[in-house]
């Protein structure tokens, strides 16, 4: 039996986790930023990305389901992914800055921040699928 996902089955952000500033690790902050990014998507985009990543439907099947051309599905999935990635990286960068301020640390050097964001970017697709399945 295939599990079903819907925005209604996702608990409100306040119940799901602590605010990003209370995150105990970069991994937790990354997950929280990704969830916040998903929450910020329009319902139709959340559903499309969920059908693709959670239910494993490919572009051909999605095109059939939504009665649109396969190319439109591919473009829309790419647009949604780019928006999620951009918003997630912004959220993670904001968390890193907040952490630095709360700890009274020096300004992190740009290469270190870039390395963290590069790792987050490289793990994005796996993280997205994991969050949608959780």
Buried (B, 14 or more C-beta within 10 A) or exposed (E): EEEEBEEEEBEEEEEEBEEBEEBEEBEBBBBBBBBBBBBEBEEEBBBBBBBBBBBEBEBEBBBEEBEEEBEEBBEBBEEBBEBBBEBBBBBBBBBBEBBBEEEEEEEBEEEEBEEBBEEBEEEBEEBBBEBBEE
